[in-house]
Structures are given as C-alpha cells and as structure tokens.
Amino acid sequence: MRISYDRVADAAYIYFTEEPLMPGRDSVLCETPVDAAWVVMDWKDGKIVGLEVLDASRLLHADLLAQARVSGSMALEDRQVDFGCEYCADDQIRLCGHLPQIASDESREMILLRCPRCGVLYENTPRRHDNTRRLSPSEADRLYPNR
C-alpha cells in the first residue's frame, strides 16, 4: 500500500496495488457519514485497487498524510509533464473525475471536463468505466457546440 497527496487539490489517493492505475477501472462514489465528503473507490477486475479522498486534510488523520508522497508544491516547469498540466498528469490522471464539468452530450452519454489550471479539455463518461480522453479545442467545439 502507498499513499500520494496533492496539496493543491487537497486530494489523497491510497493505492492498494503496486500496479499502475490504467483507464478502464470503475470508480464508485462512496456514501459517508460526513457531510460534503468526497470519497471514491476504484475497482479493476473485481478487486479494489484504490481509494481517493478529496478534502483529505480534513478527512484523514495527519499521521496517514505524513506517510504520503506529496505533490502539488513544485512549479510546472520543474516537473516532467507530457499530458496537460501537473494537475492533469497527477498519478495517471486520477483526478480527472473531479475536474469541473462544463458541458454534456446525453445522446452519447459523455461529459466535457476542463482542467482548472491549464484549460485542457477532456471527455469522459459520467458513469461506468473510466473512458477519459483529451480533446482539442476544435474537437470540443464540434462535439459540444452549445457549451
């Protein structure tokens, strides 16, 4: 088990496997006894592979966060990023499900997401398997003309 924590997003991810997290996993929002808590459980091939916690500094014990690999404190130019900004590249794009939704296409059952840091656009399914893909601005305009 390993833990990563992004200070900027205040998000922690607890990995239950050493295998890289790849697209195609199921993400399930968990019901919690705490108001406004956002906890997501990731499943792959019938096994729990990770747990994501937003507002982690409030919801997780400090001793757990002290064990985490911390990110979010380096400038973009100090990191090796080949997929959008550092927010987008964080741990195999695990935070894409928490990017702001700016449009939807109900006929295709897809949503359009925008990174709050760099403006990169992504398309994903609102449910089921993670199917995130990056869109060019012109492709987003074509697919979501009323955004």
C-alpha positions as YAML, in Angstrom:
chain: A
units: angstrom
residues:
- id: 1
  name: MET
  ca: [0.00, 0.00, 0.00]
- id: 2
  name: ARG
  ca: [1.20, 3.52, -0.78]
- id: 3
  name: ILE
  ca: [-0.30, 6.96, -0.43]
- id: 4
  name: SER
  ca: [0.01, 10.10, -2.53]
- id: 5
  name: TYR
  ca: [-1.21, 13.54, -1.51]
- id: 6
  name: ASP
  ca: [-1.64, 16.63, -3.70]
- id: 7
  name: ARG
  ca: [-1.53, 19.75, -1.55]
- id: 8
  name: VAL
  ca: [-3.01, 22.00, -4.24]
- id: 9
  name: ALA
  ca: [-6.04, 19.77, -4.81]
- id: 10
  name: ASP
  ca: [-6.09, 18.63, -1.14]
- id: 11
  name: ALA
  ca: [-6.62, 15.12, -2.51]
- id: 12
  name: ALA
  ca: [-5.13, 11.87, -1.27]
- id: 13
  name: TYR
  ca: [-5.01, 8.58, -3.10]
- id: 14
  name: ILE
  ca: [-4.42, 5.32, -1.26]
- id: 15
  name: TYR
  ca: [-3.11, 2.62, -3.61]
- id: 16
  name: PHE
  ca: [-3.97, -0.97, -2.70]
- id: 17
  name: THR
  ca: [-1.78, -2.35, -5.50]
- id: 18
  name: GLU
  ca: [1.65, -1.59, -6.88]
- id: 19
  name: GLU
  ca: [0.37, -1.99, -10.46]
- id: 20
  name: PRO
  ca: [-0.11, 1.30, -12.37]
- id: 21
  name: LEU
  ca: [-3.71, 2.50, -12.45]
- id: 22
  name: MET
  ca: [-4.87, 2.37, -16.03]
- id: 23
  name: PRO
  ca: [-8.07, 3.56, -17.72]
- id: 24
  name: GLY
  ca: [-10.89, 1.05, -17.64]
- id: 25
  name: ARG
  ca: [-11.35, 0.90, -13.90]
- id: 26
  name: ASP
  ca: [-14.71, 1.53, -12.27]
- id: 27
  name: SER
  ca: [-14.94, 4.45, -9.86]
- id: 28
  name: VAL
  ca: [-17.73, 4.44, -7.28]
- id: 29
  name: LEU
  ca: [-18.63, 7.42, -5.12]
- id: 30
  name: CYS
  ca: [-18.92, 6.14, -1.55]
- id: 31
  name: GLU
  ca: [-21.61, 7.18, 0.87]
- id: 32
  name: THR
  ca: [-20.05, 8.68, 4.01]
- id: 33
  name: PRO
  ca: [-21.35, 9.80, 7.41]
- id: 34
  name: VAL
  ca: [-19.60, 13.16, 6.97]
- id: 35
  name: ASP
  ca: [-21.37, 15.99, 5.10]
- id: 36
  name: ALA
  ca: [-19.67, 17.18, 1.92]
- id: 37
  name: ALA
  ca: [-17.17, 14.32, 1.98]
- id: 38
  name: TRP
  ca: [-15.95, 13.03, -1.40]
- id: 39
  name: VAL
  ca: [-14.55, 9.50, -1.25]
- id: 40
  name: VAL
  ca: [-14.21, 7.42, -4.41]
- id: 41
  name: MET
  ca: [-13.38, 3.72, -4.51]
- id: 42
  name: ASP
  ca: [-11.67, 2.40, -7.66]
- id: 43
  name: TRP
  ca: [-12.26, -1.17, -8.83]
- id: 44
  name: LYS
  ca: [-10.42, -3.14, -11.52]
- id: 45
  name: ASP
  ca: [-11.14, -6.75, -12.48]
- id: 46
  name: GLY
  ca: [-13.35, -7.28, -9.43]
- id: 47
  name: LYS
  ca: [-10.78, -6.01, -6.92]
- id: 48
  name: ILE
  ca: [-10.49, -2.73, -5.03]
- id: 49
  name: VAL
  ca: [-7.35, -1.01, -6.35]
- id: 50
  name: GLY
  ca: [-7.52, 2.38, -4.64]
- id: 51
  name: LEU
  ca: [-9.37, 4.97, -2.66]
- id: 52
  name: GLU
  ca: [-9.42, 8.69, -3.39]
- id: 53
  name: VAL
  ca: [-10.29, 11.27, -0.75]
- id: 54
  name: LEU
  ca: [-10.93, 14.93, -1.56]
- id: 55
  name: ASP
  ca: [-10.61, 17.46, 1.27]
- id: 56
  name: ALA
  ca: [-8.08, 14.99, 2.61]
- id: 57
  name: SER
  ca: [-6.54, 17.29, 5.21]
- id: 58
  name: ARG
  ca: [-9.94, 17.40, 6.93]
- id: 59
  name: LEU
  ca: [-10.98, 13.77, 6.46]
- id: 60
  name: LEU
  ca: [-7.76, 11.80, 7.00]
- id: 61
  name: HIS
  ca: [-5.59, 11.53, 10.08]
- id: 62
  name: ALA
  ca: [-2.40, 13.59, 9.96]
- id: 63
  name: ASP
  ca: [-0.25, 10.51, 10.61]
- id: 64
  name: LEU
  ca: [-1.61, 8.91, 7.44]
- id: 65
  name: LEU
  ca: [-0.90, 12.03, 5.36]
- id: 66
  name: ALA
  ca: [2.60, 12.16, 6.87]
- id: 67
  name: GLN
  ca: [3.32, 8.84, 5.12]
- id: 68
  name: ALA
  ca: [2.22, 10.17, 1.73]
- id: 69
  name: ARG
  ca: [4.31, 11.07, -1.28]
- id: 70
  name: VAL
  ca: [3.47, 14.76, -1.57]
- id: 71
  name: SER
  ca: [2.96, 16.64, -4.84]
- id: 72
  name: GLY
  ca: [1.47, 19.97, -5.80]
- id: 73
  name: SER
  ca: [4.28, 22.07, -4.41]
- id: 74
  name: MET
  ca: [6.56, 22.16, -7.47]
- id: 75
  name: ALA
  ca: [6.25, 24.57, -10.34]
- id: 76
  name: LEU
  ca: [5.07, 23.12, -13.64]
- id: 77
  name: GLU
  ca: [8.42, 23.73, -15.28]
- id: 78
  name: ASP
  ca: [10.13, 21.62, -12.57]
- id: 79
  name: ARG
  ca: [8.12, 18.51, -13.43]
- id: 80
  name: GLN
  ca: [8.25, 16.11, -16.34]
- id: 81
  name: VAL
  ca: [4.74, 16.57, -17.71]
- id: 82
  name: ASP
  ca: [3.67, 15.32, -21.11]
- id: 83
  name: PHE
  ca: [-0.10, 15.32, -20.63]
- id: 84
  name: GLY
  ca: [-1.57, 18.72, -19.80]
- id: 85
  name: CYS
  ca: [-0.62, 20.48, -16.60]
- id: 86
  name: GLU
  ca: [0.61, 18.94, -13.35]
- id: 87
  name: TYR
  ca: [-3.00, 18.56, -12.18]
- id: 88
  name: CYS
  ca: [-3.78, 16.52, -15.28]
- id: 89
  name: ALA
  ca: [-0.64, 14.41, -15.02]
- id: 90
  name: ASP
  ca: [-1.01, 13.60, -11.32]
- id: 91
  name: ASP
  ca: [-0.84, 9.83, -10.83]
- id: 92
  name: GLN
  ca: [-2.23, 8.60, -14.13]
- id: 93
  name: ILE
  ca: [-4.92, 11.31, -14.32]
- id: 94
  name: ARG
  ca: [-6.67, 10.02, -11.23]
- id: 95
  name: LEU
  ca: [-8.24, 13.42, -10.57]
- id: 96
  name: CYS
  ca: [-9.97, 13.75, -13.94]
- id: 97
  name: GLY
  ca: [-13.22, 12.59, -12.42]
- id: 98
  name: HIS
  ca: [-13.11, 15.68, -10.24]
- id: 99
  name: LEU
  ca: [-12.48, 18.27, -12.90]
- id: 100
  name: PRO
  ca: [-15.28, 20.78, -13.46]
- id: 101
  name: GLN
  ca: [-17.91, 19.60, -15.93]
- id: 102
  name: ILE
  ca: [-18.65, 22.30, -18.49]
- id: 103
  name: ALA
  ca: [-20.96, 20.50, -20.93]
- id: 104
  name: SER
  ca: [-22.69, 17.21, -21.60]
- id: 105
  name: ASP
  ca: [-23.99, 15.22, -24.54]
- id: 106
  name: GLU
  ca: [-26.80, 13.00, -23.31]
- id: 107
  name: SER
  ca: [-27.23, 11.26, -26.67]
- id: 108
  name: ARG
  ca: [-23.63, 9.98, -26.48]
- id: 109
  name: GLU
  ca: [-23.66, 9.73, -22.66]
- id: 110
  name: MET
  ca: [-20.49, 11.81, -22.43]
- id: 111
  name: ILE
  ca: [-19.41, 14.86, -20.44]
- id: 112
  name: LEU
  ca: [-16.88, 17.59, -21.20]
- id: 113
  name: LEU
  ca: [-14.39, 18.48, -18.45]
- id: 114
  name: ARG
  ca: [-11.91, 21.35, -18.19]
- id: 115
  name: CYS
  ca: [-8.74, 21.44, -16.11]
- id: 116
  name: PRO
  ca: [-8.96, 24.47, -13.79]
- id: 117
  name: ARG
  ca: [-5.22, 25.10, -14.09]
- id: 118
  name: CYS
  ca: [-4.40, 24.94, -17.78]
- id: 119
  name: GLY
  ca: [-7.78, 24.74, -19.52]
- id: 120
  name: VAL
  ca: [-7.07, 21.37, -21.17]
- id: 121
  name: LEU
  ca: [-10.35, 19.72, -22.23]
- id: 122
  name: TYR
  ca: [-11.26, 16.11, -21.59]
- id: 123
  name: GLU
  ca: [-14.23, 13.95, -22.46]
- id: 124
  name: ASN
  ca: [-15.39, 11.16, -20.18]
- id: 125
  name: THR
  ca: [-18.39, 9.00, -19.35]
- id: 126
  name: PRO
  ca: [-20.38, 10.25, -16.36]
- id: 127
  name: ARG
  ca: [-20.85, 6.65, -15.17]
- id: 128
  name: ARG
  ca: [-19.48, 3.18, -15.74]
- id: 129
  name: HIS
  ca: [-15.88, 2.65, -16.81]
- id: 130
  name: ASP
  ca: [-13.41, 5.49, -16.87]
- id: 131
  name: ASN
  ca: [-13.09, 6.47, -20.53]
- id: 132
  name: THR
  ca: [-11.20, 9.75, -20.28]
- id: 133
  name: ARG
  ca: [-9.68, 11.18, -23.44]
- id: 134
  name: ARG
  ca: [-8.14, 14.53, -24.19]
- id: 135
  name: LEU
  ca: [-9.87, 16.74, -26.78]
- id: 136
  name: SER
  ca: [-8.52, 19.55, -28.91]
- id: 137
  name: PRO
  ca: [-10.48, 22.83, -28.68]
- id: 138
  name: SER
  ca: [-11.81, 22.34, -32.22]
- id: 139
  name: GLU
  ca: [-12.93, 18.79, -31.46]
- id: 140
  name: ALA
  ca: [-14.68, 20.01, -28.28]
- id: 141
  name: ASP
  ca: [-16.42, 22.74, -30.31]
- id: 142
  name: ARG
  ca: [-17.62, 20.15, -32.82]
- id: 143
  name: LEU
  ca: [-18.84, 17.67, -30.18]
- id: 144
  name: TYR
  ca: [-20.27, 20.27, -27.75]
- id: 145
  name: PRO
  ca: [-21.44, 23.19, -29.93]
- id: 146
  name: ASN
  ca: [-23.64, 24.74, -27.21]
- id: 147
  name: ARG
  ca: [-21.03, 24.93, -24.44]
...
